[in-house]
Each structure stands twice: as structure tokens, then as C-alpha cells.
Amino acid sequence: MFLNFYGLREQPFGVTPDPRFLYFSPAHREALASLFYGIETG
């Protein structure tokens, strides 16, 4: 129903998030880098 009405090529709502649509702003990248650094250094 959604596909034809809105002209979509695939289902817009899934059970799991689709990483293709993940957007990292510069602030998101910095936060993720800080988390990784903290985990790696203990």
C-alpha cells in the first residue's frame, strides 16, 4: 500500500534499522570516537 501510493521502491518500515540511512554529523562522529577511545583504553 505504501509503496505504490508514495512511489517507494522498498518497505519504509522494517523490524530492524537499516544502516544505509544512518547519518553521522560531525558531532555524532566525535561522540562515537570518544566512546571507542574510552572502551579501547579502559
ABEGO torsion letter per residue (X at the ends): XAAAAAGBABBABBABBBAAABBBBAAAAAAAAAAAAAAAAX
